[in-house]
Amino acid sequence: MVKDRIEEFKRKARETGLKVTPQRLAVYREIVSRHDHPSAEELYENLKEKIEGISLTTVYRTLASLEKAGLVQRVPTLKDKVRYDAKVEPHSHFICVKCGRIFDLEIVPEVDRSKIEVVGEPLNCTLMCYGICRECKVEGT
């Protein structure tokens, strides 16, 4: 699965004129191999020992270019940190308000596009669910 995503990354990068640098490849490989929707800081912490000379600034710039190319997406949270998801196919998220973990939901909401088109052309519609995950709920009882 990761290998297929890396090949897709290389193909899409070439199509959009994005150079496939070792840093970009490393950041993308790291994010695509995870399921926890990491922040730029978390990605940097995992990569700084593996990739010589990588900086937090490089990670931020790489994520911005990957997002622009449609290879990753931002996941809005209630906290200050921006999180990233390499799964760009339509899906929704559940965010735990206690621990901050983000879970993918295979839900694509049915939306009355005519009501959205009043203000603009919708590109993507997702559902964001905020609540308490099962793990936190068990710990709190």
DSSP file (Angstrom, degrees, kcal/mol; ACC not computed):
  #  RESIDUE AA STRUCTURE BP1 BP2  ACC     N-H-->O    O-->H-N    N-H-->O    O-->H-N    TCO  KAPPA ALPHA  PHI   PSI    X-CA   Y-CA   Z-CA
    1    1 A M     >        0   0    0      0, 0.0     4,-2.1     0, 0.0     5,-0.2   0.000 360.0 360.0 360.0 -49.8    0.0    0.0    0.0
    2    2 A V  H  >  +     0   0    0      1,-0.2     4,-2.3     2,-0.2     5,-0.2   0.914 360.0  53.8 -62.5 -41.7    2.7    2.5    1.0
    3    3 A K  H  > S+     0   0    0      1,-0.2     4,-2.0     2,-0.2    -1,-0.2   0.908 108.9  48.6 -59.8 -42.7    4.7    1.5   -2.1
    4    4 A D  H  > S+     0   0    0      1,-0.2     4,-2.2     2,-0.2    -1,-0.2   0.890 110.6  51.1 -63.1 -39.8    1.7    2.2   -4.4
    5    5 A R  H  X S+     0   0    0     -4,-2.1     4,-2.4     2,-0.2    -2,-0.2   0.864 108.1  52.6 -67.2 -35.2    1.2    5.6   -2.7
    6    6 A I  H  X S+     0   0    0     -4,-2.3     4,-2.4     2,-0.2    -1,-0.2   0.915 109.7  48.1 -66.4 -42.4    4.8    6.5   -3.2
    7    7 A E  H  X S+     0   0    0     -4,-2.0     4,-2.3     2,-0.2    -2,-0.2   0.900 111.7  50.0 -63.3 -40.5    4.5    5.7   -6.9
    8    8 A E  H  X S+     0   0    0     -4,-2.2     4,-2.9     2,-0.2     5,-0.3   0.895 109.1  53.2 -63.1 -40.3    1.3    7.8   -7.1
    9    9 A F  H  X S+     0   0    0     -4,-2.4     4,-2.8     2,-0.2    -2,-0.2   0.935 109.5  47.4 -58.7 -48.3    3.2   10.6   -5.3
   10   10 A K  H  X S+     0   0    0     -4,-2.4     4,-2.1     2,-0.2    -2,-0.2   0.912 114.4  46.8 -61.6 -43.2    6.0   10.5   -7.9
   11   11 A R  H  X S+     0   0    0     -4,-2.3     4,-2.2     2,-0.2    -2,-0.2   0.945 115.6  44.0 -64.2 -48.8    3.5   10.5  -10.8
   12   12 A K  H  X S+     0   0    0     -4,-2.9     4,-1.9     1,-0.2     6,-0.2   0.869 111.2  54.9 -67.5 -35.9    1.4   13.3   -9.4
   13   13 A A  H  X>S+     0   0    0     -4,-2.8     5,-2.9    -5,-0.3     4,-0.5   0.929 109.5  47.0 -61.8 -45.1    4.5   15.4   -8.5
   14   14 A R  H ><5S+     0   0    0     -4,-2.1     3,-1.0     1,-0.2    -2,-0.2   0.914 110.1  53.4 -63.1 -41.8    5.7   15.1  -12.1
   15   15 A E  H 3<5S+     0   0    0     -4,-2.2    -1,-0.2     1,-0.3    -2,-0.2   0.859 114.0  41.7 -60.9 -36.1    2.3   16.1  -13.4
   16   16 A T  H 3<5S-     0   0    0     -4,-1.9    -1,-0.3    -5,-0.1    -2,-0.2   0.401 116.8-110.4 -94.5   2.7    2.2   19.2  -11.3
   17   17 A G  T <<5 +     0   0    0     -3,-1.0     2,-0.6    -4,-0.5    -3,-0.2   0.682  67.7 146.9  79.3  17.1    5.8   20.2  -11.9
   18   18 A L      < -     0   0    0     -5,-2.9    -1,-0.3    -6,-0.2    -2,-0.1  -0.780  48.6-125.6 -90.3 122.9    6.9   19.4   -8.3
   19   19 A K        -     0   0    0     -2,-0.6     2,-1.3    -3,-0.1     5,-0.1  -0.421  14.7-128.7 -68.0 139.7   10.4   18.1   -8.1
   20   20 A V        +     0   0    0     -2,-0.1    -1,-0.1     4,-0.1   -10,-0.0  -0.723  40.5 175.0 -90.8  89.3   10.8   14.7   -6.3
   21   21 A T     >  -     0   0    0     -2,-1.3     4,-2.7     1,-0.1     5,-0.2  -0.545  44.9-111.5 -91.7 160.3   13.5   15.6   -3.8
   22   22 A P  H  > S+     0   0    0      0, 0.0     4,-2.3     0, 0.0     5,-0.1   0.876 119.2  51.1 -57.6 -37.0   14.8   13.3   -1.0
   23   23 A Q  H  > S+     0   0    0      2,-0.2     4,-2.6     1,-0.2     5,-0.2   0.931 111.2  46.0 -67.2 -45.9   13.2   15.6    1.6
   24   24 A R  H  > S+     0   0    0      1,-0.2     4,-2.7     2,-0.2     5,-0.2   0.922 114.0  49.1 -62.5 -43.3    9.8   15.6   -0.1
   25   25 A L  H  X S+     0   0    0     -4,-2.7     4,-2.8     1,-0.2    -1,-0.2   0.909 112.0  48.7 -62.4 -42.5    9.9   11.9   -0.6
   26   26 A A  H  X S+     0   0    0     -4,-2.3     4,-2.3    -5,-0.2    -2,-0.2   0.916 112.8  46.9 -65.5 -43.7   10.8   11.3    3.1
   27   27 A V  H  X S+     0   0    0     -4,-2.6     4,-2.4     2,-0.2     5,-0.2   0.937 115.6  45.7 -63.7 -46.3    8.1   13.6    4.4
   28   28 A Y  H  X S+     0   0    0     -4,-2.7     4,-2.7    -5,-0.2     5,-0.2   0.928 112.3  50.6 -64.1 -44.0    5.5   12.0    2.1
   29   29 A R  H  X S+     0   0    0     -4,-2.8     4,-1.4    -5,-0.2    -1,-0.2   0.906 111.8  49.2 -59.4 -41.4    6.6    8.5    3.0
   30   30 A E  H  < S+     0   0    0     -4,-2.3     4,-0.4    -5,-0.2    -2,-0.2   0.934 114.2  43.3 -64.7 -46.6    6.4    9.3    6.7
   31   31 A I  H >< S+     0   0    0     -4,-2.4     3,-0.9     1,-0.2    55,-0.4   0.879 113.6  50.7 -70.2 -36.4    2.9   10.8    6.5
   32   32 A V  H 3< S+     0   0    0     -4,-2.7    -1,-0.2     1,-0.2    -2,-0.2   0.755 106.6  55.3 -74.2 -22.6    1.5    8.1    4.3
   33   33 A S  T 3< S+     0   0    0     -4,-1.4     2,-0.2    -5,-0.2    -1,-0.2   0.511 101.4  73.8 -86.4  -3.7    2.8    5.3    6.5
   34   34 A R    <   -     0   0    0     -3,-0.9    52,-0.2    -4,-0.4     3,-0.1  -0.696  55.1-166.3-108.7 161.0    1.0    6.8    9.5
   35   35 A H  S    S+     0   0    0     -2,-0.2    69,-0.2     1,-0.1    -1,-0.1   0.144  72.7  83.9-126.9  16.6   -2.6    6.8   10.5
   36   36 A D  S    S-     0   0    0     -5,-0.1    66,-0.3    67,-0.1    -1,-0.1   0.295  93.8-119.3-108.6  10.4   -2.5    9.4   13.3
   37   37 A H        -     0   0    0     -6,-0.2    48,-0.2     1,-0.1    38,-0.1   0.972  41.1-149.6  52.8  69.1   -2.7   12.6   11.2
   38   38 A P        -     0   0    0      0, 0.0    46,-2.3     0, 0.0     2,-0.2  -0.208   4.8-125.2 -72.7 158.2    0.6   14.1   12.4
   39   39 A S  B  >  -A   83   0A   0     44,-0.2     4,-2.2     1,-0.1     5,-0.2  -0.473  32.5-104.0 -88.1 169.3    1.6   17.7   12.8
   40   40 A A  H  > S+     0   0    0     42,-0.5     4,-2.6     1,-0.2     5,-0.2   0.887 123.4  54.0 -60.9 -38.9    4.6   19.2   11.0
   41   41 A E  H  > S+     0   0    0      2,-0.2     4,-2.4     1,-0.2    -1,-0.2   0.901 107.9  48.6 -64.2 -41.5    6.4   19.1   14.3
   42   42 A E  H  > S+     0   0    0      2,-0.2     4,-1.8     1,-0.2    -1,-0.2   0.899 111.7  49.6 -66.0 -40.2    5.7   15.4   14.8
   43   43 A L  H  X S+     0   0    0     -4,-2.2     4,-1.7     2,-0.2    -2,-0.2   0.933 111.1  49.8 -62.2 -45.5    6.9   14.7   11.3
   44   44 A Y  H  X S+     0   0    0     -4,-2.6     4,-2.4     1,-0.2     3,-0.2   0.922 107.7  53.4 -59.1 -45.9   10.1   16.7   11.8
   45   45 A E  H  < S+     0   0    0     -4,-2.4     4,-0.4     1,-0.2    -1,-0.2   0.870 112.5  44.9 -59.0 -37.6   10.8   14.8   15.1
   46   46 A N  H  < S+     0   0    0     -4,-1.8    -1,-0.2     1,-0.2    -2,-0.2   0.770 119.7  40.6 -77.1 -25.5   10.5   11.5   13.3
   47   47 A L  H >X S+     0   0    0     -4,-1.7     4,-2.9    -3,-0.2     3,-0.9   0.702  90.2  82.5 -97.4 -21.0   12.6   12.5   10.4
   48   48 A K  T 3< S+     0   0    0     -4,-2.4     5,-0.2     1,-0.3     6,-0.2   0.788  98.2  43.1 -62.1 -28.2   15.5   14.6   11.9
   49   49 A E  T 34 S+     0   0    0     -4,-0.4    -1,-0.3    -3,-0.1    -2,-0.1   0.700 119.2  44.6 -84.8 -20.8   17.5   11.5   12.7
   50   50 A K  T <4 S+     0   0    0     -3,-0.9     2,-0.6    -4,-0.2    -2,-0.2   0.822 111.1  49.6 -92.6 -35.1   16.8    9.8    9.4
   51   51 A I  S >< S-     0   0    0     -4,-2.9     3,-1.6     3,-0.0    -1,-0.2  -0.922  83.6-131.9-114.7 111.8   17.3   12.7    6.9
   52   52 A E  T 3  S+     0   0    0     -2,-0.6    -3,-0.1     1,-0.3    -4,-0.0  -0.379  87.0   7.3 -64.0 131.4   20.5   14.7    7.3
   53   53 A G  T 3  S+     0   0    0      1,-0.3    -1,-0.3    -5,-0.2     2,-0.2   0.507  86.0 147.3  80.1   4.6   20.0   18.4    7.3
   54   54 A I    <   -     0   0    0     -3,-1.6     2,-0.3    -6,-0.2    -1,-0.3  -0.519  26.9-166.8 -74.8 142.4   16.2   18.4    7.4
   55   55 A S     >  -     0   0    0     -2,-0.2     4,-1.9     1,-0.1     5,-0.1  -0.811  35.9-111.2-123.7 165.5   14.7   21.3    9.3
   56   56 A L  H  > S+     0   0    0     -2,-0.3     4,-2.5     1,-0.2     5,-0.2   0.875 120.2  56.3 -62.6 -36.6   11.3   22.1   10.6
   57   57 A T  H  > S+     0   0    0      1,-0.2     4,-2.7     2,-0.2    -1,-0.2   0.902 105.0  51.5 -61.0 -41.5   11.1   24.9    8.0
   58   58 A T  H  > S+     0   0    0      2,-0.2     4,-2.7     1,-0.2    -1,-0.2   0.905 109.3  50.4 -61.6 -41.8   11.7   22.3    5.2
   59   59 A V  H  X S+     0   0    0     -4,-1.9     4,-2.7     2,-0.2    -2,-0.2   0.934 111.5  47.8 -63.0 -45.8    8.9   20.1    6.6
   60   60 A Y  H  X S+     0   0    0     -4,-2.5     4,-2.2     2,-0.2    -2,-0.2   0.937 114.2  46.1 -60.0 -47.1    6.5   23.1    6.6
   61   61 A R  H  X S+     0   0    0     -4,-2.7     4,-2.3     1,-0.2    -1,-0.2   0.897 112.7  51.0 -63.3 -39.8    7.4   24.1    3.1
   62   62 A T  H  X S+     0   0    0     -4,-2.7     4,-2.7    -5,-0.2     5,-0.2   0.925 109.5  49.3 -64.2 -45.0    7.2   20.5    1.9
   63   63 A L  H  X S+     0   0    0     -4,-2.7     4,-2.5     1,-0.2    -1,-0.2   0.891 110.1  52.1 -61.9 -39.0    3.7   20.0    3.4
   64   64 A A  H  X S+     0   0    0     -4,-2.2     4,-2.3     2,-0.2    -1,-0.2   0.917 112.3  44.8 -63.0 -42.9    2.6   23.3    1.8
   65   65 A S  H  X S+     0   0    0     -4,-2.3     4,-1.7     2,-0.2    -2,-0.2   0.876 113.4  50.2 -70.8 -35.8    3.8   22.1   -1.6
   66   66 A L  H  <>S+     0   0    0     -4,-2.7     5,-3.0     2,-0.2     6,-0.9   0.881 111.4  49.2 -66.8 -37.9    2.3   18.6   -1.1
   67   67 A E  H ><5S+     0   0    0     -4,-2.5     3,-1.3     4,-0.2    -2,-0.2   0.923 109.8  50.7 -66.1 -43.9   -1.0   20.2   -0.1
   68   68 A K  H 3<5S+     0   0    0     -4,-2.3    -1,-0.2     1,-0.3    -2,-0.2   0.849 109.7  51.2 -61.5 -34.8   -1.0   22.5   -3.2
   69   69 A A  T 3<5S-     0   0    0     -4,-1.7    -1,-0.3    -5,-0.1    -2,-0.2   0.493 117.9-114.1 -81.7  -3.3   -0.3   19.4   -5.4
   70   70 A G  T < 5S+     0   0    0     -3,-1.3    -3,-0.2    -4,-0.3    -2,-0.1   0.734  84.8 117.7  79.1  22.4   -3.3   17.6   -3.8
   71   71 A L  S   <S+     0   0    0     -5,-3.0     2,-0.3     1,-0.2    -4,-0.2   0.685  78.5  17.6 -96.5 -21.4   -1.1   14.9   -2.2
   72   72 A V        -     0   0    0     -6,-0.9     2,-0.3    -9,-0.1    14,-0.2  -0.943  68.6-149.2-139.5 163.4   -2.0   15.8    1.4
   73   73 A Q  E     -B   85   0A   0     12,-2.4    12,-2.4    -2,-0.3     2,-0.2  -0.975  19.7-115.2-133.8 151.7   -4.8   17.7    3.1
   74   74 A R  E     -B   84   0A   0     -2,-0.3    10,-0.2    10,-0.2     8,-0.0  -0.566  21.1-148.9 -78.5 146.1   -5.0   19.7    6.3
   75   75 A V  E     -B   83   0A   0      8,-2.8     8,-1.1    -2,-0.2     2,-0.1  -0.964  16.7-135.0-116.5 113.2   -7.3   18.5    9.0
   76   76 A P        -     0   0    0      0, 0.0     2,-0.3     0, 0.0     6,-0.1  -0.422  28.4-176.5 -67.9 140.1   -8.8   21.3   11.1
   77   77 A T        -     0   0    0      2,-0.3    25,-0.0     4,-0.2    18,-0.0  -0.788  39.4-115.6-128.1 173.0   -8.7   20.7   14.8
   78   78 A L  S    S+     0   0    0     -2,-0.3     2,-0.1    22,-0.0    -1,-0.0   0.639  97.2  69.7 -82.5 -15.2   -9.9   22.5   17.9
   79   79 A K  S    S-     0   0    0      2,-0.2    -2,-0.3    21,-0.1    21,-0.0  -0.409  97.9-101.9 -97.2 176.6   -6.3   23.0   19.1
   80   80 A D  S    S+     0   0    0     -2,-0.1     2,-0.1     2,-0.1    -1,-0.1   0.799  90.1  93.8 -70.6 -30.7   -3.6   25.3   17.6
   81   81 A K        -     0   0    0      1,-0.1     2,-0.4    -5,-0.0    -2,-0.2  -0.400  69.3-137.6 -72.1 136.7   -1.7   22.5   15.7
   82   82 A V        -     0   0    0     -2,-0.1   -42,-0.5    -6,-0.1     2,-0.3  -0.765  21.4-157.5 -87.1 136.7   -2.5   21.9   12.1
   83   83 A R  E     -AB  39  75A   0     -8,-1.1    -8,-2.8    -2,-0.4     2,-0.3  -0.819   2.6-142.1-115.8 157.6   -2.6   18.2   11.3
   84   84 A Y  E     - B   0  74A   0    -46,-2.3     2,-0.4    -2,-0.3   -10,-0.2  -0.895   8.4-163.5-125.9 150.5   -2.1   16.5    7.9
   85   85 A D  E     - B   0  73A   0    -12,-2.4   -12,-2.4    -2,-0.3   -53,-0.1  -0.998  12.5-162.4-133.8 127.1   -3.7   13.5    6.2
   86   86 A A  S    S+     0   0    0     -2,-0.4     2,-1.1   -55,-0.4     3,-0.1   0.576  74.8  92.2 -83.8  -9.6   -2.3   11.7    3.2
   87   87 A K        +     0   0    0      1,-0.2     4,-0.1   -14,-0.1   -15,-0.1  -0.743  48.6 167.0 -85.2 102.1   -5.6   10.2    2.5
   88   88 A V        +     0   0    0     -2,-1.1    -1,-0.2   -17,-0.1     3,-0.1   0.487  37.2 109.3 -99.1  -4.3   -7.1   12.8    0.1
   89   89 A E  S    S-     0   0    0      1,-0.1     2,-0.1    -3,-0.1    -2,-0.0  -0.407  91.3 -77.8 -66.4 151.0  -10.0   10.7   -1.1
   90   90 A P  S    S+     0   0    0      0, 0.0     2,-0.3     0, 0.0    -1,-0.1  -0.288  78.7 128.2 -56.1 124.6  -13.4   12.1    0.2
   91   91 A H        -     0   0    0     -3,-0.1     2,-0.2    -4,-0.1    15,-0.2  -0.952  45.5-122.1-163.6 172.8  -13.9   11.0    3.8
   92   92 A S  E     -C  105   0B   0     13,-2.6    13,-3.0    -2,-0.3     2,-0.3  -0.610  18.9-130.7-119.0 178.0  -14.7   12.6    7.2
   93   93 A H  E     -Cd 104 128B   0     34,-2.1    36,-3.0    11,-0.2     2,-0.5  -0.965   4.9-151.4-135.7 149.2  -13.0   12.8   10.6
   94   94 A F  E     -Cd 103 129B   0      9,-2.4     9,-2.8    -2,-0.3     2,-0.5  -0.990  20.1-164.2-113.8 125.4  -13.9   12.3   14.3
   95   95 A I  E     -Cd 102 130B   0     34,-3.5    36,-2.1    -2,-0.5     2,-0.5  -0.954  14.9-136.0-116.5 123.4  -11.7   14.4   16.6
   96   96 A C  E  >  - d   0 131B   0      5,-2.5     4,-1.4    -2,-0.5    36,-0.2  -0.642   6.3-155.5 -78.0 125.3  -11.6   13.6   20.3
   97   97 A V  T  4 S+     0   0    0     34,-3.3    35,-0.2    -2,-0.5    -1,-0.1   0.615  90.3  48.1 -77.8 -11.7  -11.9   16.8   22.4
   98   98 A K  T  4 S+     0   0    0     33,-0.4    -1,-0.1     3,-0.1    34,-0.1   0.909 128.2  15.2 -91.0 -54.1  -10.0   15.1   25.3
   99   99 A C  T  4 S-     0   0    0      2,-0.1    -2,-0.2    34,-0.0    33,-0.1   0.627  92.3-128.5-100.6 -14.3   -7.0   13.5   23.8
  100  100 A G     <  +     0   0    0     -4,-1.4    -3,-0.1     1,-0.3   -21,-0.1   0.429  52.8 151.2  84.2  -1.7   -6.9   15.2   20.4
  101  101 A R        -     0   0    0     -6,-0.1    -5,-2.5     1,-0.1     2,-0.4  -0.306  35.3-144.0 -64.7 149.7   -6.7   12.0   18.4
  102  102 A I  E     -C   95   0B   0    -66,-0.3     2,-0.4    -7,-0.2    -7,-0.2  -0.962  12.7-166.1-119.5 131.1   -8.2   12.1   14.9
  103  103 A F  E     -C   94   0B   0     -9,-2.8    -9,-2.4    -2,-0.4     2,-0.2  -0.936  20.9-122.6-117.7 138.0   -9.9    9.1   13.4
  104  104 A D  E     -C   93   0B   0     -2,-0.4     2,-0.4   -11,-0.2   -11,-0.2  -0.574  23.4-160.7 -74.4 139.8  -10.9    8.7    9.7
  105  105 A L  E     -C   92   0B   0    -13,-3.0   -13,-2.6    -2,-0.2     2,-1.9  -0.991  19.2-138.2-120.6 130.8  -14.6    8.1    9.0
  106  106 A E        +     0   0    0     -2,-0.4     2,-0.5   -15,-0.2   -15,-0.1  -0.350  65.2 122.3 -83.9  58.0  -15.6    6.5    5.8
  107  107 A I        -     0   0    0     -2,-1.9    20,-0.4    20,-0.1    -2,-0.1  -0.984  40.2-175.0-123.7 127.9  -18.5    9.0    5.5
  108  108 A V        -     0   0    0     -2,-0.5    18,-0.1   -17,-0.1    -2,-0.0  -0.963  30.1-131.0-119.6 111.0  -19.1   11.3    2.7
  109  109 A P        -     0   0    0      0, 0.0     2,-0.6     0, 0.0    16,-0.1  -0.270  11.0-121.4 -67.2 144.1  -22.1   13.6    3.5
  110  110 A E        -     0   0    0      2,-0.0     2,-0.4     3,-0.0     0, 0.0  -0.746  39.3-170.0 -79.1 124.1  -24.9   14.1    1.1
  111  111 A V        -     0   0    0     -2,-0.6     2,-1.5    14,-0.0     3,-0.1  -0.950  31.4-126.7-124.8 137.5  -25.0   17.9    0.6
  112  112 A D    >>  -     0   0    0     -2,-0.4     3,-1.5     1,-0.2     4,-0.8  -0.683  28.8-170.0 -78.9  93.4  -27.5   20.1   -1.2
  113  113 A R  H 3> S+     0   0    0     -2,-1.5     4,-3.0     1,-0.3     3,-0.3   0.773  76.7  69.4 -60.8 -27.5  -25.0   21.7   -3.5
  114  114 A S  H 34 S+     0   0    0      1,-0.2     4,-0.4     2,-0.2    -1,-0.3   0.834  98.2  51.0 -62.4 -30.3  -27.5   24.3   -4.6
  115  115 A K  H <4 S+     0   0    0     -3,-1.5    -1,-0.2     1,-0.2     4,-0.2   0.809 114.0  43.8 -76.0 -28.6  -27.4   25.9   -1.2
  116  116 A I  H >X S+     0   0    0     -4,-0.8     3,-2.0    -3,-0.3     4,-1.2   0.856 102.8  64.9 -80.4 -37.1  -23.6   26.0   -1.2
  117  117 A E  T 3< S+     0   0    0     -4,-3.0    -1,-0.2     1,-0.3    -2,-0.2   0.636  84.5  76.6 -64.5 -12.7  -23.4   27.3   -4.8
  118  118 A V  T 34 S+     0   0    0     -4,-0.4    -1,-0.3    -3,-0.2    -2,-0.2   0.847 109.6  27.7 -62.5 -33.2  -25.1   30.5   -3.7
  119  119 A V  T <4 S-     0   0    0     -3,-2.0     2,-0.3     1,-0.3    -2,-0.2   0.602 133.7 -47.0-105.7 -14.2  -21.8   31.5   -2.2
  120  120 A G     <  -     0   0    0     -4,-1.2    -1,-0.3     2,-0.0     0, 0.0  -0.967  69.5 -58.3 166.7-179.6  -19.3   29.7   -4.4
  121  121 A E        -     0   0    0     -2,-0.3     2,-0.2    -3,-0.1    -4,-0.1  -0.790  50.6-135.4 -91.2 114.4  -18.3   26.5   -6.1
  122  122 A P        +     0   0    0      0, 0.0     3,-0.1     0, 0.0    -5,-0.0  -0.498  24.2 178.5 -71.7 134.1  -17.8   23.7   -3.6
  123  123 A L        +     0   0    0      1,-0.4     2,-0.3    -2,-0.2    -2,-0.0   0.740  70.0   1.9-100.4 -33.1  -14.7   21.6   -4.2
  124  124 A N        -     0   0    0      2,-0.0     2,-0.4   -34,-0.0    -1,-0.4  -0.973  57.3-162.7-157.2 137.7  -15.0   19.2   -1.3
  125  125 A C        +     0   0    0     -2,-0.3     2,-0.3    -3,-0.1   -14,-0.0  -0.992  19.1 169.6-126.3 126.0  -17.5   18.7    1.5
  126  126 A T        -     0   0    0     -2,-0.4     2,-0.5   -18,-0.1   -34,-0.2  -0.880  30.8-122.1-131.0 164.6  -16.6   16.7    4.6
  127  127 A L        -     0   0    0    -20,-0.4   -34,-2.1    -2,-0.3     2,-0.6  -0.918  18.5-161.3-106.9 129.6  -18.1   16.0    8.0
  128  128 A M  E     -d   93   0B   0     -2,-0.5     2,-0.5   -36,-0.2   -34,-0.2  -0.958   8.1-167.8-112.4 116.9  -16.1   16.9   11.1
  129  129 A C  E     -d   94   0B   0    -36,-3.0   -34,-3.5    -2,-0.6     2,-0.4  -0.904   0.5-166.2-105.7 128.9  -17.4   15.1   14.3
  130  130 A Y  E     +d   95   0B   0     -2,-0.5     2,-0.3   -36,-0.2   -34,-0.2  -0.947  34.8 103.3-114.3 134.7  -16.1   16.3   17.7
  131  131 A G  E    S-d   96   0B   0    -36,-2.1   -34,-3.3    -2,-0.4     2,-0.5  -0.897  70.4 -56.8-174.8-157.3  -16.6   14.2   20.7
  132  132 A I        -     0   0    0     -2,-0.3   -36,-0.1   -36,-0.2    -2,-0.0  -0.956  49.6-130.9-114.5 123.2  -15.0   11.8   23.2
  133  133 A C     >  -     0   0    0     -2,-0.5     4,-2.3     1,-0.1     5,-0.2  -0.191  26.5-106.4 -67.6 163.6  -13.3    8.7   21.8
  134  134 A R  H  > S+     0   0    0      1,-0.2     4,-2.4     2,-0.2     5,-0.2   0.879 118.6  54.6 -59.5 -39.9  -14.0    5.3   23.3
  135  135 A E  H  > S+     0   0    0      1,-0.2     4,-1.9     2,-0.2    -1,-0.2   0.922 111.8  42.9 -62.5 -45.1  -10.6    5.1   24.9
  136  136 A C  H  > S+     0   0    0      2,-0.2     4,-1.8     1,-0.2    -1,-0.2   0.865 111.8  55.4 -68.6 -35.2  -11.1    8.4   26.7
  137  137 A K  H  X S+     0   0    0     -4,-2.3     4,-0.7     2,-0.2    -2,-0.2   0.913 108.9  47.2 -63.3 -43.3  -14.6    7.5   27.6
  138  138 A V  H >< S+     0   0    0     -4,-2.4     3,-0.8     1,-0.2    -1,-0.2   0.909 112.0  50.2 -64.8 -42.0  -13.5    4.3   29.3
  139  139 A E  H 3< S+     0   0    0     -4,-1.9    -1,-0.2     1,-0.2    -2,-0.2   0.820 109.9  52.3 -65.0 -30.0  -10.7    6.2   31.2
  140  140 A G  H 3<        0   0    0     -4,-1.8    -1,-0.2     1,-0.2    -2,-0.2   0.566 360.0 360.0 -85.3  -9.3  -13.3    8.8   32.4
  141  141 A T    <<        0   0    0     -3,-0.8    -1,-0.2    -4,-0.7    -2,-0.2   0.483 360.0 360.0 -93.8 360.0  -15.8    6.3   33.8
